[in-house]
Amino acid sequence: MRTIVLPERISDNFGDPIQKVLNLISQITALDPNQKIILNYESVKFTNPFFLMSLTLIVDQFTQRGYDIQISNTFRSPYLREYMSLIKFPNGINPLTFNGNFTDLMNSYNGKTYIPIIAFPAVESEEISKIRDAFLSGINRLLIRICNLPHNMITPMMYLVDEAVNNVLHHSKSDKGYLFAQYYKSKGYVDIVIADVGQTFLDTYASFDKLKAEVTDDKLAMEAAVAGKSTKSQNVDRGFGISSSKDLLTRGLNGKYFILSGSVFNIHTSEINDIVQMPETIHWQGMYLCLRIPVIAPAGFSAYDFIH
């Protein structure tokens, strides 16, 4: 058995939890898949949604690759123990199997600075769509309430979340996606993660006759996705909705954007906008999106200047 001791503390620097996610993937890849692997998180003292949410999906994708891997579910800190219980770590709440009272659930998070992890179903049927959409609408309202969003921030916040969720629904070919958010009142922003372990961007373009000869690797797929190259023949300008979301968040709100798919990521802030090819030891099967969204818009901001 091999135990990987996970970080006790993760800073609030935007890149720190992301770098630790990439390092963890590389570390697991180097191990023998025939040995049992334990991700030991019991000493955690301060965590971050960008790192925390990755753990469930890392376990999912390495399990799909034949690894025997799991997360330790005990925490030394009483505060972290309560927090992890309330956010429903590691598996989250699935709207299809949730059997409690939804209103009571939402009310239980009033006064909190976070929402529970939501493992929303990504398969399409009329019945499932109704259940999922009602659940996610309630989560969106909870997020607005937790962040005490001013009126001019409600539309951009919901646009960023809805576009990312729709990417999972339309492109992942997975049975579920994940949504998690934490508000930092003293810092004036909310961190949101939306992710899946389904198709990569390259997988999606490879299944589209119009672009598969042109988009032949992860880097080209990321470049196509952030440029808005669509896999929908009737909507050539829409693409994954990434281009508009990035523009809204980074140029409109001075926020920070990170998206990982396959072996390539794009990080976009007011200082940088880089597409980075990673080594072969790092690969994300699906999409991992991290959004840092300021809750107060700059003077003169209008979401409709950025939403296309």
Order of alpha helices (4+ residues) and beta strands (2+ residues): beta-alpha-beta-alpha-beta-alpha-alpha-beta-alpha-alpha-beta-beta-alpha-alpha-alpha-beta-beta-beta-beta
